[in-house]
Amino acid sequence: MSNQLTLNPYLAFNGQCEEAFKFYEQCLGGKITAMMTNEASPMGAQMPPEARKKIMHACLEIGDQRLMGGDAPAGHDSKPHGFCVSVHIADLAQAERVFQALSAQGTIQMPFQATFWSAGFGMLTDRFGIPWMVNCTKAGAAANAQ
């Protein structure tokens, strides 16, 4: 038995999961490895018609990392609060490209710029309402900044 712990962000959407994950696939690279609708599940026939095409589960794999999500059941969606998806990228140009891509049609809270801990760091909320932090740590910076 392995003692390894894996944490994966699981994002909830209000009917936009498929669009969001295709957007993230373009912005972050990687590959969508799962995209199951409610109607494709064993309980599909029991779903109300308006919920059948919504995404029950999606998974985007980027290297050995996973971003997962789905459309929240009707009446159970809520605005994201109290978290950010944090992305750490070693290459400054790639980090800036990812920041710019994620911020398209979103809201920038902190422009991507050098900081005391980072060659580049920025904060944004994407067009789907998901908050992000993009970080490119300086060589020799404190390891705990990540």
Buried (B, 14 or more C-beta within 10 A) or exposed (E): EEEEEEEEBEBBBBBBBBEBBBBBBEBBEBEBEBBBBBBEBEEBEEBEEEBBBBBBBBBBBBEEBBBBBBBBBEEEBEEBEEEBBEBBBEEBEBBBBBBBBBBEEBEBBEEBEEBEBBBBBBBBBBBBBBBBBBBBBBEEBEEEBE
